[in-house]
Amino acid sequence: MLARSSLLVLLAGCDLVFGVSGQPEPCELGSFEQAQVTAIAEADDFSVDWDQTFAVINHAGLAWELSLRDRMKTPIDLGVHLPYAIALAPEG
């Protein structure tokens, strides 16, 4: 009974799919040859909101809110704090 339950536990913890082998390969860089580049704004760091309507960017040590629709930048006053890393969290 112990051997049967051990085999069941081993099979339950298996992440393999039968009939599929090998590791997934990354995309070849050639698949992006026809992609068009569109410059939006210069930034050293950025974070884009979930619905992709605005971004918060850090450029030259200053923080900005960037509207992705019309590319208008609005400065963000962080007081004495420097924007070392930017992240838009769902909590606010």
C-alpha positions in Angstrom: 0.0 0.0 0.0 2.9 2.4 0.8 4.5 1.8 -2.5 1.3 2.4 -4.4 0.6 5.7 -2.5 4.3 6.8 -3.1 3.9 6.2 -6.8 0.7 8.2 -6.8 2.4 11.1 -5.1 5.3 11.0 -7.5 2.9 11.1 -10.5 0.9 13.9 -9.0 3.9 16.1 -8.7 5.1 15.6 -12.2 5.1 18.7 -14.4 5.9 16.9 -17.7 3.4 16.6 -20.5 3.5 13.2 -22.2 4.4 13.4 -25.9 6.2 16.8 -25.6 9.9 16.9 -25.2 12.6 19.6 -25.1 12.9 23.1 -23.8 11.0 26.0 -25.3 13.3 28.0 -27.6 13.4 31.9 -27.5 12.3 33.8 -30.6 14.9 34.4 -33.2 15.9 38.0 -33.5 15.1 37.8 -37.2 11.4 37.7 -36.4 11.6 41.4 -35.4 13.3 42.6 -38.6 10.1 44.1 -40.1 9.0 45.7 -36.8 8.7 49.5 -36.9 10.3 51.5 -34.1 8.3 54.4 -32.6 10.0 56.8 -30.2 7.6 57.9 -27.5 9.8 59.8 -25.0 13.3 59.7 -23.7 13.4 58.0 -20.3 16.0 56.4 -18.0 13.2 54.4 -16.2 9.5 54.1 -16.8 6.3 52.3 -15.7 3.1 52.0 -17.8 -0.3 51.7 -16.3 -2.5 48.6 -16.8 -4.8 50.1 -19.5 -1.8 51.8 -21.2 -3.1 55.3 -21.2 -0.3 56.9 -19.3 3.2 56.2 -18.0 5.4 57.6 -15.3 8.9 58.2 -16.5 12.2 59.2 -15.0 14.5 61.3 -17.2 17.6 63.1 -16.0 16.6 62.7 -12.4 13.1 64.3 -12.9 9.8 62.4 -12.7 7.1 63.0 -15.3 3.6 61.7 -16.0 3.3 61.0 -19.7 0.0 60.7 -21.5 0.4 58.0 -24.1 -2.4 59.3 -26.2 -1.0 62.8 -27.0 2.5 62.4 -25.5 2.1 65.4 -23.2 4.4 65.4 -20.2 3.4 66.7 -16.8 6.1 67.1 -14.1 5.6 65.3 -10.8 6.8 67.1 -7.7 8.4 64.4 -5.4 9.8 67.0 -3.1 13.3 66.0 -1.8 12.9 62.4 -2.9 14.7 61.2 -6.0 13.1 58.7 -8.4 15.5 55.8 -8.2 12.9 53.2 -9.3 9.4 53.7 -10.7 6.5 51.3 -10.4 2.8 51.8 -10.7 1.2 49.5 -8.2 -2.5 48.5 -8.5 -3.0 49.7 -4.9 -2.3 53.3 -5.9 
